[in-house]
Amino acid sequence: MKKNKLIDGLVLTQHFHQLHAELSSPVIPQGIAHAQLLQKNNQVAQLLGLNAEVVDSQAFLDVFSGNALLANSSPVACAYAGHQLGNFNPFLGDGRSVLLGELSSPAGNWDVGLKGSGKTAYTFSADGRASIDECLHEDIVSERLAQLDVPTTRSLCVIKGSEKVYRSGFKAVAILARIAPSFVRFGSFEYCYFKKDTNALKALADYVIKRHFAGCLGANDDNNYAQFFYQVVEKTAALIASWQNVGFVHGMMNTDNQSIVGITLDLGESVFIDNQDYDFVASPSDEHGRYAYGQQPVIGLWNCNVLARALSPLISSNDLKRGLSIYERTYLDHLMI
């Protein structure tokens, strides 16, 4: 692994990494051999303050293929739990993703990460890799969502390697470099709640509020958390209404895939449909249609209820109920079909 690689204009900070030992584990990305820049997004690069010349540089290719580390980056894999198809799993986390760090630009605050960069502390029996098909799918879907003004993660680039991974046949390995206002998810809070670690729960909530919900900050810390929850419910309801408006089916609305800042997160099984087929199911593993197109609004509220329980050590039951009551009217206010 090359050390101290510099990319002009790419200065990362490490605030999430320093929050709490329970919330992440250090990891060194596993680079891919004979890396080739297959897809780049100059618009996303501009959001980070990077020009086209930088994106075409060898330093850029080295860093985002996992073959080099920026001098100011200490990558981590994030820990989280989640309800998967309705069943709680406390043992999740970034099994093939790493958070390189955070970046502030005139366009906002961004988390910068890699997907498909090898094993982490949460990989378990998987290989930690991604195929070229998986990376290109997320690249295409996320950019279509962005064009439709639906909040989403964004793809910076897709880099192809010479190795192969098995995904219903052997496919070329690839790494997706992506950005988001935050990669924190509902399952991140569930993880703290499961561990009965109120200190970690509070640290995580304080971090997210300070970075993404600064308008909630006031003299009363307890009220800060309630206001934060209200806004998360609003953002979630508005997001799912936007999905319904454009015929987007996420496919796997587990709470570990639900963004705390109201963006579309983890697009591996997502598709667009041309008609309002409320029974349409995107994922073959969703045998009972829990995450069908027509069920997405209901599951969004169900997920908010799960988040409410995870935040219960910080927020009173009355405030949690008040927050949940916001969901339906916000959803209907944003629905246009």
C-alpha positions as CSV (number, residue, x, y, z in Angstrom):
1,M,0.0,0.0,0.0
2,K,1.4,3.3,-1.1
3,K,1.5,6.0,1.7
4,N,1.0,9.7,1.8
5,K,-0.5,10.0,-1.7
6,L,-1.7,13.6,-2.3
7,I,-4.5,14.8,-4.5
8,D,-4.7,18.5,-4.9
9,G,-7.9,19.8,-3.3
10,L,-8.8,16.5,-1.6
11,V,-8.4,17.2,2.1
12,L,-10.2,14.7,4.3
13,T,-11.1,15.0,8.0
14,Q,-11.7,12.1,10.4
15,H,-14.5,13.2,12.7
16,F,-16.6,10.0,12.5
17,H,-13.5,7.8,13.0
18,Q,-12.9,9.5,16.4
19,L,-16.5,9.3,17.7
20,H,-16.5,6.1,19.7
21,A,-14.5,2.8,19.4
22,E,-17.7,0.8,19.1
23,L,-18.9,2.6,16.0
24,S,-16.1,1.6,13.5
25,S,-13.0,-0.5,12.9
26,P,-9.8,0.5,11.1
27,V,-9.3,-1.1,7.8
28,I,-6.8,-0.8,4.9
29,P,-8.5,-1.0,1.5
30,Q,-7.4,-4.0,-0.6
31,G,-6.4,-2.5,-4.0
32,I,-7.2,-4.1,-7.4
33,A,-4.5,-5.1,-9.9
34,H,-4.2,-3.3,-13.2
35,A,-6.7,-0.7,-12.3
36,Q,-8.5,1.1,-15.1
37,L,-10.8,4.1,-14.8
38,L,-14.0,2.8,-16.4
39,Q,-16.5,5.5,-15.4
40,K,-16.0,9.0,-14.0
41,N,-18.4,11.7,-13.0
42,N,-16.9,15.2,-13.4
43,Q,-20.1,16.7,-11.9
44,V,-19.6,14.8,-8.7
45,A,-15.9,15.6,-8.7
46,Q,-16.8,19.3,-8.9
47,L,-19.0,18.9,-5.8
48,L,-15.8,17.8,-4.0
49,G,-13.8,20.7,-5.5
50,L,-11.8,18.5,-7.9
51,N,-11.2,19.5,-11.5
52,A,-11.1,17.2,-14.5
53,E,-7.3,17.1,-14.6
54,V,-7.2,15.7,-11.1
55,V,-9.7,13.0,-11.9
56,D,-7.6,11.9,-14.9
57,S,-4.4,11.7,-12.8
58,Q,-2.5,8.6,-11.6
59,A,-2.8,9.8,-8.0
60,F,-6.6,9.8,-8.3
61,L,-6.6,6.3,-9.9
62,D,-4.3,4.9,-7.2
63,V,-6.4,6.2,-4.3
64,F,-9.8,5.3,-5.6
65,S,-8.7,1.8,-6.7
66,G,-7.6,1.1,-3.1
67,N,-4.0,1.0,-4.0
68,A,-2.9,4.1,-2.1
69,L,-3.9,6.1,0.9
70,L,-4.2,9.8,1.2
71,A,-1.9,11.4,3.8
72,N,-5.0,12.6,5.7
73,S,-7.1,9.4,5.5
74,S,-7.4,6.7,8.1
75,P,-10.1,4.4,6.6
76,V,-12.7,2.7,8.7
77,A,-15.5,0.2,8.2
78,C,-18.7,1.3,10.1
79,A,-20.5,-0.9,12.5
80,Y,-24.3,-1.2,12.5
81,A,-27.2,-3.5,13.1
82,G,-30.5,-3.7,11.3
83,H,-33.8,-5.3,10.7
84,Q,-33.5,-7.5,7.5
85,L,-36.9,-8.5,6.0
86,G,-38.3,-7.7,9.5
87,N,-35.9,-9.8,11.5
88,F,-33.3,-8.2,13.7
89,N,-29.6,-8.9,13.0
90,P,-27.1,-7.3,15.4
91,F,-24.1,-8.4,13.5
92,L,-23.8,-6.3,10.4
93,G,-21.5,-3.5,9.3
94,D,-19.6,-2.5,6.3
95,G,-18.6,-5.8,4.9
96,R,-17.1,-4.5,1.7
97,S,-17.1,-0.7,2.1
98,V,-14.8,1.7,3.7
99,L,-15.2,5.3,4.8
100,L,-12.1,7.2,3.7
101,G,-13.1,10.4,5.5
102,E,-15.2,13.5,5.4
103,L,-14.7,16.5,3.1
104,S,-16.2,20.0,3.3
105,S,-16.5,21.9,0.1
106,P,-18.5,25.0,-1.0
107,A,-21.2,22.4,-2.2
108,G,-21.6,20.9,1.3
109,N,-20.3,18.2,3.6
110,W,-19.5,14.8,2.1
111,D,-18.6,11.4,3.3
112,V,-16.1,9.8,0.8
113,G,-15.9,6.0,0.6
114,L,-15.1,2.9,-1.5
115,K,-17.4,0.0,-2.2
116,G,-15.8,-3.4,-3.1
117,S,-12.4,-2.6,-1.5
118,G,-12.0,-6.0,0.2
119,K,-12.6,-7.6,3.6
120,T,-13.3,-5.7,6.8
121,A,-14.0,-6.7,10.4
122,Y,-17.7,-7.2,9.3
123,T,-17.2,-9.2,6.2
124,F,-17.6,-12.6,7.8
125,S,-17.6,-15.3,5.1
126,A,-18.0,-13.0,2.1
127,D,-15.1,-11.8,-0.1
128,G,-15.5,-8.1,0.4
129,R,-15.4,-7.4,-3.3
130,A,-17.8,-6.1,-5.9
131,S,-18.2,-7.0,-9.5
132,I,-18.2,-4.6,-12.4
133,D,-21.9,-5.2,-13.0
134,E,-22.7,-4.4,-9.4
135,C,-20.7,-1.1,-9.5
136,L,-22.1,0.0,-12.8
137,H,-25.7,-0.7,-11.6
138,E,-25.2,1.5,-8.6
139,D,-23.5,4.2,-10.7
140,I,-26.4,4.2,-13.3
141,V,-29.2,4.1,-10.8
142,S,-27.8,6.7,-8.5
143,E,-27.2,9.2,-11.3
144,R,-30.7,8.7,-12.7
145,L,-32.1,9.4,-9.2
146,A,-29.9,12.5,-9.0
147,Q,-31.2,13.7,-12.4
148,L,-34.8,13.2,-11.1
149,D,-33.9,15.3,-8.0
150,V,-34.3,12.3,-5.7
151,P,-31.8,12.5,-2.8
152,T,-29.2,9.8,-3.2
153,T,-25.6,8.7,-2.8
154,R,-23.6,9.8,-5.8
155,S,-21.0,7.9,-7.9
156,L,-17.6,9.5,-8.3
157,C,-16.1,6.8,-10.4
158,V,-16.0,3.1,-11.2
159,I,-12.6,1.5,-11.5
160,K,-12.1,-2.0,-13.0
161,G,-9.4,-4.5,-12.1
162,S,-8.0,-7.6,-13.7
163,E,-9.1,-10.1,-11.1
164,K,-12.4,-12.0,-11.2
165,V,-15.2,-12.5,-8.6
166,Y,-17.9,-15.1,-8.7
167,R,-21.4,-13.6,-9.0
168,S,-23.6,-16.1,-10.8
169,G,-20.5,-16.6,-13.0
170,F,-17.1,-15.0,-13.0
171,K,-17.1,-11.2,-13.5
172,A,-14.4,-8.6,-13.5
173,V,-13.7,-7.1,-10.1
174,A,-14.4,-3.3,-9.6
175,I,-14.5,-0.6,-7.0
176,L,-17.1,2.1,-6.8
177,A,-16.1,5.4,-5.3
178,R,-19.1,7.1,-3.9
179,I,-20.0,10.1,-1.9
180,A,-23.0,11.1,0.3
181,P,-23.8,13.8,2.9
182,S,-23.6,10.9,5.3
183,F,-23.4,7.1,5.2
184,V,-24.9,6.8,8.8
185,R,-28.1,4.7,8.8
186,F,-30.9,3.8,11.1
187,G,-29.1,0.6,11.8
188,S,-26.1,2.6,13.2
189,F,-28.4,3.7,16.1
190,E,-29.9,0.2,16.5
191,Y,-26.4,-1.1,17.0
192,C,-25.8,1.3,19.9
193,Y,-29.2,0.5,21.4
194,F,-28.5,-3.3,21.1
195,K,-25.2,-2.9,22.8
196,K,-26.9,-0.8,25.6
197,D,-24.2,1.8,25.0
198,T,-25.9,5.1,25.7
199,N,-22.6,7.0,25.4
200,A,-22.1,5.7,21.9
201,L,-25.7,6.4,21.0
202,K,-25.4,10.0,22.3
203,A,-22.0,10.5,20.5
204,L,-23.5,9.3,17.2
205,A,-26.6,11.5,17.6
206,D,-24.5,14.6,18.5
207,Y,-22.3,14.0,15.5
208,V,-25.2,13.7,13.1
209,I,-27.0,16.7,14.5
210,K,-23.9,18.9,14.5
211,R,-23.0,18.0,10.9
212,H,-26.4,17.7,9.3
213,F,-29.2,19.0,11.5
214,A,-27.5,22.1,13.0
215,G,-30.9,23.9,13.1
216,C,-32.0,21.5,15.9
217,L,-29.3,22.8,18.2
218,G,-30.7,24.9,21.1
219,A,-30.3,25.5,24.8
220,N,-32.1,22.3,25.7
221,D,-30.1,19.2,24.8
222,D,-33.0,16.9,25.3
223,N,-35.1,18.9,22.9
224,N,-32.3,18.8,20.3
225,Y,-32.7,15.0,20.1
226,A,-36.5,15.3,19.7
227,Q,-36.2,18.0,17.0
228,F,-33.6,15.8,15.2
229,F,-36.0,12.8,15.2
230,Y,-38.9,14.9,13.8
231,Q,-36.7,16.0,10.9
232,V,-35.5,12.5,10.2
233,V,-39.1,11.3,10.0
234,E,-39.9,14.2,7.7
235,K,-36.9,13.5,5.4
236,T,-37.8,9.8,5.3
237,A,-41.4,10.4,4.4
238,A,-40.4,12.9,1.7
239,L,-37.8,10.5,0.3
240,I,-40.2,7.6,-0.1
241,A,-42.9,9.8,-1.6
242,S,-40.2,10.9,-4.2
243,W,-39.5,7.2,-4.9
244,Q,-43.2,6.5,-5.5
245,N,-43.4,9.6,-7.8
246,V,-40.7,8.3,-10.2
247,G,-41.5,4.6,-10.0
248,F,-38.4,3.7,-8.0
249,V,-38.3,0.4,-6.2
250,H,-35.5,0.1,-3.6
251,G,-35.8,-3.6,-3.3
252,M,-34.3,-4.1,0.2
253,M,-35.6,-1.5,2.7
254,N,-33.8,-3.1,5.7
255,T,-33.2,-0.5,8.4
256,D,-29.5,-0.9,7.8
257,N,-30.2,0.5,4.3
258,Q,-32.3,3.5,5.6
259,S,-30.4,6.7,5.6
260,I,-30.5,8.9,8.7
261,V,-30.2,12.0,6.4
262,G,-33.0,11.0,4.1
263,I,-31.1,9.9,1.0
264,T,-31.3,6.8,-1.1
265,L,-28.7,4.4,0.2
266,D,-27.4,1.0,-1.0
267,L,-28.9,0.5,-4.5
268,G,-27.8,-3.1,-5.2
269,E,-31.3,-4.5,-5.9
270,S,-33.1,-1.3,-7.0
271,V,-35.0,-0.8,-10.2
272,F,-37.3,1.7,-11.9
273,I,-40.7,0.5,-13.1
274,D,-42.8,2.2,-15.9
275,N,-46.2,1.6,-14.4
276,Q,-47.7,1.7,-10.9
277,D,-47.5,-2.0,-10.2
278,Y,-48.0,-2.0,-6.5
279,D,-47.1,-5.7,-6.2
280,F,-43.8,-5.4,-8.0
281,V,-40.9,-6.9,-6.0
282,A,-37.3,-6.1,-7.0
283,S,-35.4,-8.6,-4.9
284,P,-35.6,-12.4,-5.4
285,S,-35.0,-12.9,-1.7
286,D,-38.1,-10.9,-0.8
287,E,-40.4,-13.9,-1.2
288,H,-43.4,-12.4,0.6
289,G,-43.3,-9.0,-1.1
290,R,-42.5,-7.1,2.1
291,Y,-40.6,-4.5,0.1
292,A,-42.9,-4.3,-2.9
293,Y,-43.4,-1.0,-4.6
294,G,-46.8,-0.5,-3.0
295,Q,-45.4,-1.4,0.5
296,Q,-42.5,1.1,0.5
297,P,-44.5,3.9,2.3
298,V,-45.6,1.5,5.0
299,I,-42.1,0.1,5.5
300,G,-40.7,3.7,5.7
301,L,-43.0,4.3,8.7
302,W,-42.1,0.9,10.2
303,N,-38.5,1.7,9.9
304,C,-39.1,5.1,11.7
305,N,-40.7,3.1,14.5
306,V,-37.6,1.0,14.8
307,L,-35.5,4.1,14.9
308,A,-37.8,5.6,17.6
309,R,-37.1,2.6,19.8
310,A,-33.3,2.9,19.3
311,L,-33.4,6.6,20.2
312,S,-35.7,6.0,23.3
313,P,-32.8,6.5,25.8
314,L,-32.5,10.1,24.5
315,I,-36.1,11.1,23.7
316,S,-39.3,10.8,25.7
317,S,-42.0,8.5,24.5
318,N,-44.4,11.5,24.0
319,D,-41.9,13.2,21.7
320,L,-41.3,10.0,19.8
321,K,-45.0,9.5,19.3
322,R,-45.3,13.1,18.2
323,G,-42.5,12.6,15.7
324,L,-44.0,9.5,14.2
325,S,-47.3,11.3,13.7
326,I,-45.5,13.6,11.3
327,Y,-44.8,10.8,8.8
328,E,-48.2,10.3,7.1
329,R,-49.0,14.0,6.4
330,T,-45.4,14.7,5.2
331,Y,-45.6,11.7,2.8
332,L,-49.0,12.8,1.4
333,D,-47.7,16.4,1.0
334,H,-44.9,15.2,-1.2
335,L,-46.8,12.5,-3.2
336,M,-47.7,13.7,-6.7
337,I,-49.2,10.6,-8.2
